[in-house]
Amino acid sequence: MNFVPRIILALVAGVVVGGGFMAWDKHRGAEWVVSPQQIAAARADGQTGVQSRPGTVTVRPIRSETADVLPFKWGLYGVGAALVVFVATRQRKGERRA
């Protein structure tokens, strides 16, 4: 395969994989230990906050300790996928060009 289509295919794969991991982490709430939505739901039920442990009530959202690392994780997965696609689409020794 020629160089330019390989680069484009690798970039598309990297963006799709990185975006997929980002969507998955956002969906499962990996950024929050206690999210604002959980606190709002608890207040709607008449409680003052979310009971995280017996005797402990959280009234403010708490970010996860790993929340700042998540964009690097998404980027590394995207770069890894792009490299795999770029290497997998190379022209192997002994192949002929059409």
MITORMI-33460 format. One record per residue: x, y, z of N, C-alpha, C in turn; residue in three letters. Coordinates in nm, 4 decimals, padded with zeros to 6 digits. Layout:
REM residues N
+----------+----------+----------+----------+----------+----------+----------+----------+----------+---------+
|      n_x |      n_y |      n_z |     ca_x |     ca_y |     ca_z |      c_x |      c_y |      c_z | residuo |
+----------+----------+----------+----------+----------+----------+----------+----------+----------+---------+
|        X |        Y |        Z |        X |        Y |        Z |        X |        Y |        Z |     ALA |
...
+----------+----------+----------+----------+----------+----------+----------+----------+----------+---------+
REM end
This chain:
REM residues 98
+----------+----------+----------+----------+----------+----------+----------+----------+----------+---------+
|      n_x |      n_y |      n_z |     ca_x |     ca_y |     ca_z |      c_x |      c_y |      c_z | residuo |
+----------+----------+----------+----------+----------+----------+----------+----------+----------+---------+
|  00.0840 | -00.1166 |  00.0000 |  00.0000 |  00.0000 |  00.0000 |  00.0891 |  00.1237 |  00.0000 |     MET |
|  00.0488 |  00.2259 | -00.0679 |  00.1254 |  00.3500 | -00.0750 |  00.1302 |  00.4207 |  00.0597 |     ASN |
|  00.2224 |  00.5140 |  00.0701 |  00.2487 |  00.5817 |  00.1970 |  00.1314 |  00.6690 |  00.2441 |     PHE |
|  00.0752 |  00.7498 |  00.1558 | -00.0305 |  00.8446 |  00.1956 | -00.1568 |  00.7718 |  00.2440 |     VAL |
| -00.2056 |  00.6704 |  00.1731 | -00.3230 |  00.5994 |  00.2268 | -00.2944 |  00.5299 |  00.3601 |     PRO |
| -00.1720 |  00.4829 |  00.3774 | -00.1360 |  00.4203 |  00.5054 | -00.1432 |  00.5216 |  00.6187 |     ARG |
| -00.0913 |  00.6417 |  00.5946 | -00.0945 |  00.7476 |  00.6967 | -00.2387 |  00.7853 |  00.7294 |     ILE |
| -00.3204 |  00.8035 |  00.6265 | -00.4603 |  00.8419 |  00.6490 | -00.5348 |  00.7332 |  00.7243 |     ILE |
| -00.5158 |  00.6091 |  00.6857 | -00.5812 |  00.4975 |  00.7534 | -00.5357 |  00.4867 |  00.8986 |     LEU |
| -00.4072 |  00.5077 |  00.9225 | -00.3550 |  00.5023 |  01.0592 | -00.4115 |  00.6159 |  01.1437 |     ALA |
| -00.4212 |  00.7364 |  01.0882 | -00.4779 |  00.8491 |  01.1623 | -00.6247 |  00.8261 |  01.1962 |     LEU |
| -00.6992 |  00.7744 |  01.1003 | -00.8411 |  00.7465 |  01.1245 | -00.8554 |  00.6405 |  01.2335 |     VAL |
| -00.7755 |  00.5358 |  01.2268 | -00.7830 |  00.4310 |  01.3286 | -00.7455 |  00.4854 |  01.4662 |     ALA |
| -00.6433 |  00.5697 |  01.4723 | -00.6026 |  00.6273 |  01.5996 | -00.7100 |  00.7147 |  01.6611 |     GLY |
| -00.7744 |  00.7969 |  01.5791 | -00.8814 |  00.8835 |  01.6296 | -01.0012 |  00.8010 |  01.6756 |     VAL |
| -01.0355 |  00.6972 |  01.6007 | -01.1498 |  00.6132 |  01.6374 | -01.1224 |  00.5395 |  01.7687 |     VAL |
| -01.0047 |  00.4827 |  01.7834 | -00.9727 |  00.4078 |  01.9059 | -00.9623 |  00.5017 |  02.0250 |     VAL |
| -00.8908 |  00.6126 |  02.0098 | -00.8799 |  00.7089 |  02.1196 | -01.0152 |  00.7657 |  02.1594 |     GLY |
| -01.0965 |  00.8000 |  02.0612 | -01.2316 |  00.8501 |  02.0887 | -01.3203 |  00.7447 |  02.1520 |     GLY |
| -01.3023 |  00.6210 |  02.1121 | -01.3806 |  00.5127 |  02.1717 | -01.3472 |  00.4931 |  02.3188 |     GLY |
| -01.2184 |  00.4966 |  02.3519 | -01.1802 |  00.4845 |  02.4925 | -01.2285 |  00.6047 |  02.5730 |     PHE |
| -01.2249 |  00.7232 |  02.5131 | -01.2750 |  00.8420 |  02.5819 | -01.4251 |  00.8281 |  02.6087 |     MET |
| -01.5008 |  00.7849 |  02.5090 | -01.6448 |  00.7679 |  02.5259 | -01.6755 |  00.6632 |  02.6320 |     ALA |
| -01.5988 |  00.5550 |  02.6332 | -01.6206 |  00.4502 |  02.7318 | -01.5932 |  00.5009 |  02.8736 |     TRP |
| -01.4840 |  00.5735 |  02.8925 | -01.4528 |  00.6276 |  03.0249 | -01.5552 |  00.7313 |  03.0684 |     ASP |
| -01.6016 |  00.8145 |  02.9763 | -01.7055 |  00.9129 |  03.0105 | -01.8359 |  00.8428 |  03.0466 |     LYS |
| -01.8680 |  00.7350 |  02.9741 | -01.9922 |  00.6615 |  02.9985 | -01.9933 |  00.5970 |  03.1370 |     HIS |
| -01.8803 |  00.5413 |  03.1772 | -01.8768 |  00.4734 |  03.3071 | -01.8372 |  00.5661 |  03.4215 |     ARG |
| -01.8131 |  00.6935 |  03.3915 | -01.7852 |  00.7914 |  03.4961 | -01.6497 |  00.7742 |  03.5610 |     GLY |
| -01.5483 |  00.7430 |  03.4835 | -01.4142 |  00.7183 |  03.5385 | -01.3509 |  00.8446 |  03.5953 |     ALA |
| -01.4051 |  00.9600 |  03.5607 | -01.3474 |  01.0859 |  03.6067 | -01.3875 |  01.1183 |  03.7507 |     GLU |
| -01.4950 |  01.0584 |  03.7993 | -01.5509 |  01.0950 |  03.9295 | -01.5526 |  00.9792 |  04.0278 |     TRP |
| -01.5241 |  01.0091 |  04.1552 | -01.5504 |  00.9144 |  04.2638 | -01.6953 |  00.9338 |  04.3057 |     VAL |
| -01.7337 |  01.0605 |  04.3255 | -01.8728 |  01.0976 |  04.3504 | -01.9065 |  01.2064 |  04.2489 |     VAL |
| -01.9982 |  01.1777 |  04.1591 | -02.0285 |  01.2706 |  04.0500 | -02.1351 |  01.3717 |  04.0923 |     SER |
| -02.1426 |  01.4825 |  04.0206 | -02.2480 |  01.5804 |  04.0487 | -02.3882 |  01.5221 |  04.0285 |     PRO |
| -02.4021 |  01.4289 |  03.9355 | -02.5323 |  01.3664 |  03.9119 | -02.5749 |  01.2815 |  04.0313 |     GLN |
| -02.4803 |  01.2125 |  04.0948 | -02.5136 |  01.1331 |  04.2130 | -02.5597 |  01.2226 |  04.3275 |     GLN |
| -02.4942 |  01.3357 |  04.3444 | -02.5321 |  01.4281 |  04.4509 | -02.6695 |  01.4884 |  04.4214 |     ILE |
| -02.6945 |  01.5246 |  04.2967 | -02.8253 |  01.5794 |  04.2600 | -02.9356 |  01.4763 |  04.2816 |     ALA |
| -02.9088 |  01.3510 |  04.2493 | -03.0088 |  01.2456 |  04.2709 | -03.0349 |  01.2246 |  04.4195 |     ALA |
| -02.9303 |  01.2305 |  04.5013 | -02.9478 |  01.2141 |  04.6458 | -03.0275 |  01.3311 |  04.7035 |     ALA |
| -03.0011 |  01.4518 |  04.6560 | -03.0759 |  01.5687 |  04.7044 | -03.2215 |  01.5639 |  04.6588 |     ARG |
| -03.2445 |  01.5072 |  04.5409 | -03.3819 |  01.4934 |  04.4932 | -03.4597 |  01.3939 |  04.5790 |     ALA |
| -03.3887 |  01.2977 |  04.6389 | -03.4518 |  01.2007 |  04.7288 | -03.4677 |  01.2547 |  04.8703 |     ASP |
| -03.4232 |  01.3780 |  04.8945 | -03.4390 |  01.4389 |  05.0256 | -03.3197 |  01.4203 |  05.1178 |     GLY |
| -03.2107 |  01.3646 |  05.0694 | -03.0900 |  01.3481 |  05.1504 | -03.0011 |  01.4700 |  05.1319 |     GLN |
| -02.9075 |  01.4886 |  05.2248 | -02.8171 |  01.6024 |  05.2129 | -02.7054 |  01.5765 |  05.1135 |     THR |
| -02.6713 |  01.4514 |  05.0892 | -02.5648 |  01.4158 |  04.9957 | -02.5592 |  01.2660 |  04.9776 |     GLY |
| -02.4504 |  01.2194 |  04.9193 | -02.4301 |  01.0767 |  04.8932 | -02.3567 |  01.0155 |  05.0117 |     VAL |
| -02.4080 |  00.9043 |  05.0606 | -02.3403 |  00.8350 |  05.1700 | -02.2353 |  00.7422 |  05.1089 |     GLN |
| -02.1083 |  00.7833 |  05.1194 | -02.0011 |  00.7066 |  05.0585 | -01.9586 |  00.5897 |  05.1464 |     SER |
| -01.9580 |  00.6100 |  05.2761 | -01.9321 |  00.5045 |  05.3736 | -02.0318 |  00.5227 |  05.4863 |     ARG |
| -02.0512 |  00.4231 |  05.5690 | -02.1425 |  00.4426 |  05.6826 | -02.0948 |  00.5583 |  05.7716 |     PRO |
| -02.1800 |  00.6561 |  05.7875 | -02.1476 |  00.7706 |  05.8707 | -02.0791 |  00.8837 |  05.7962 |     GLY |
| -02.0515 |  00.8678 |  05.6684 | -01.9844 |  00.9715 |  05.5895 | -02.0764 |  01.0138 |  05.4756 |     THR |
| -02.1070 |  01.1429 |  05.4702 | -02.1932 |  01.1963 |  05.3658 | -02.1121 |  01.2952 |  05.2827 |     VAL |
| -02.1131 |  01.2749 |  05.1516 | -02.0423 |  01.3631 |  05.0597 | -02.1423 |  01.4608 |  04.9986 |     THR |
| -02.1154 |  01.5896 |  05.0132 | -02.2079 |  01.6904 |  04.9620 | -02.1507 |  01.7655 |  04.8412 |     VAL |
| -02.0240 |  01.7432 |  04.8085 | -01.9609 |  01.8070 |  04.6927 | -01.9017 |  01.6994 |  04.6029 |     ARG |
| -01.8982 |  01.7223 |  04.4713 | -01.8399 |  01.6238 |  04.3798 | -01.6914 |  01.6022 |  04.4104 |     PRO |
| -01.6475 |  01.4782 |  04.3951 | -01.5070 |  01.4425 |  04.4166 | -01.4533 |  01.3816 |  04.2880 |     ILE |
| -01.3481 |  01.4435 |  04.2348 | -01.2828 |  01.3897 |  04.1146 | -01.1941 |  01.2724 |  04.1529 |     ARG |
| -01.1802 |  01.1809 |  04.0606 | -01.0916 |  01.0672 |  04.0793 | -00.9460 |  01.1135 |  04.0791 |     SER |
| -00.8610 |  01.0395 |  04.1488 | -00.7183 |  01.0731 |  04.1499 | -00.6550 |  01.0556 |  04.0128 |     GLU |
| -00.7112 |  00.9684 |  03.9329 | -00.6554 |  00.9398 |  03.8010 | -00.7225 |  01.0204 |  03.6896 |     THR |
| -00.8084 |  01.1148 |  03.7239 | -00.8828 |  01.1898 |  03.6221 | -00.7902 |  01.2717 |  03.5326 |     ALA |
| -00.6809 |  01.3229 |  03.5867 | -00.5898 |  01.4043 |  03.5065 | -00.5070 |  01.3211 |  03.4091 |     ASP |
| -00.4990 |  01.1920 |  03.4305 | -00.4187 |  01.1036 |  03.3458 | -00.5007 |  01.0475 |  03.2295 |     VAL |
| -00.6327 |  01.0563 |  03.2382 | -00.7183 |  00.9959 |  03.1361 | -00.6893 |  01.0453 |  02.9936 |     LEU |
| -00.6693 |  01.1756 |  02.9680 | -00.6393 |  01.2158 |  02.8301 | -00.5101 |  01.1545 |  02.7758 |     PRO |
| -00.4109 |  01.1330 |  02.8606 | -00.2881 |  01.0667 |  02.8164 | -00.3159 |  00.9207 |  02.7810 |     PHE |
| -00.4011 |  00.8566 |  02.8599 | -00.4385 |  00.7178 |  02.8320 | -00.5076 |  00.7083 |  02.6963 |     LYS |
| -00.6016 |  00.7986 |  02.6713 | -00.6728 |  00.7958 |  02.5425 | -00.5769 |  00.8207 |  02.4275 |     TRP |
| -00.4859 |  00.9140 |  02.4457 | -00.3883 |  00.9449 |  02.3415 | -00.2950 |  00.8288 |  02.3137 |     GLY |
| -00.2501 |  00.7619 |  02.4186 | -00.1594 |  00.6487 |  02.3995 | -00.2287 |  00.5322 |  02.3298 |     LEU |
| -00.3543 |  00.5071 |  02.3650 | -00.4276 |  00.4016 |  02.2946 | -00.4447 |  00.4382 |  02.1470 |     TYR |
| -00.4732 |  00.5655 |  02.1188 | -00.4877 |  00.6095 |  01.9801 | -00.3584 |  00.5976 |  01.9024 |     GLY |
| -00.2474 |  00.6401 |  01.9624 | -00.1170 |  00.6302 |  01.8957 | -00.0796 |  00.4839 |  01.8744 |     VAL |
| -00.1071 |  00.4008 |  01.9727 | -00.0779 |  00.2578 |  01.9592 | -00.1566 |  00.1948 |  01.8457 |     GLY |
| -00.2838 |  00.2282 |  01.8365 | -00.3663 |  00.1742 |  01.7279 | -00.3180 |  00.2242 |  01.5927 |     ALA |
| -00.2795 |  00.3511 |  01.5865 | -00.2288 |  00.4061 |  01.4603 | -00.0998 |  00.3363 |  01.4181 |     ALA |
| -00.0120 |  00.3111 |  01.5134 |  00.1124 |  00.2398 |  01.4807 |  00.0855 |  00.0978 |  01.4323 |     LEU |
| -00.0073 |  00.0299 |  01.4978 | -00.0403 | -00.1073 |  01.4561 | -00.0948 | -00.1068 |  01.3137 |     VAL |
| -00.1843 | -00.0146 |  01.2824 | -00.2403 | -00.0078 |  01.1467 | -00.1335 |  00.0301 |  01.0465 |     VAL |
| -00.0472 |  00.1246 |  01.0823 |  00.0576 |  00.1680 |  00.9899 |  00.1530 |  00.0531 |  00.9577 |     PHE |
|  00.1911 | -00.0227 |  01.0585 |  00.2827 | -00.1351 |  01.0369 |  00.2125 | -00.2493 |  00.9645 |     VAL |
|  00.0868 | -00.2739 |  00.9971 |  00.0141 | -00.3857 |  00.9357 | -00.0138 | -00.3625 |  00.7880 |     ALA |
| -00.0162 | -00.2380 |  00.7435 | -00.0472 | -00.2105 |  00.6027 |  00.0769 | -00.1885 |  00.5172 |     THR |
|  00.1931 | -00.2160 |  00.5718 |  00.3157 | -00.1948 |  00.4935 |  00.3270 | -00.2991 |  00.3822 |     ARG |
|  00.4106 | -00.2694 |  00.2877 |  00.4337 | -00.3623 |  00.1771 |  00.5425 | -00.4582 |  00.2206 |     GLN |
|  00.5103 | -00.5844 |  00.2246 |  00.6029 | -00.6848 |  00.2724 |  00.7045 | -00.7217 |  00.1656 |     ARG |
|  00.8152 | -00.7728 |  00.2105 |  00.9212 | -00.8136 |  00.1189 |  00.8706 | -00.9243 |  00.0269 |     LYS |
|  00.8934 | -00.9107 | -00.0973 |  00.8517 | -01.0118 | -00.1929 |  00.7166 | -00.9836 | -00.2575 |     GLY |
|  00.6407 | -00.8862 | -00.2024 |  00.5140 | -00.8497 | -00.2637 |  00.5408 | -00.7619 | -00.3840 |     GLU |
|  00.4536 | -00.7703 | -00.4788 |  00.4658 | -00.6868 | -00.5965 |  00.3739 | -00.5685 | -00.5862 |     ARG |
|  00.4168 | -00.4595 | -00.6458 |  00.3289 | -00.3428 | -00.6562 |  00.2418 | -00.3593 | -00.7783 |     ARG |
|  00.1184 | -00.3198 | -00.7635 |  00.0264 | -00.3296 | -00.8772 |  00.0374 | -00.2097 | -00.9672 |     ALA |
+----------+----------+----------+----------+----------+----------+----------+----------+----------+---------+
REM end
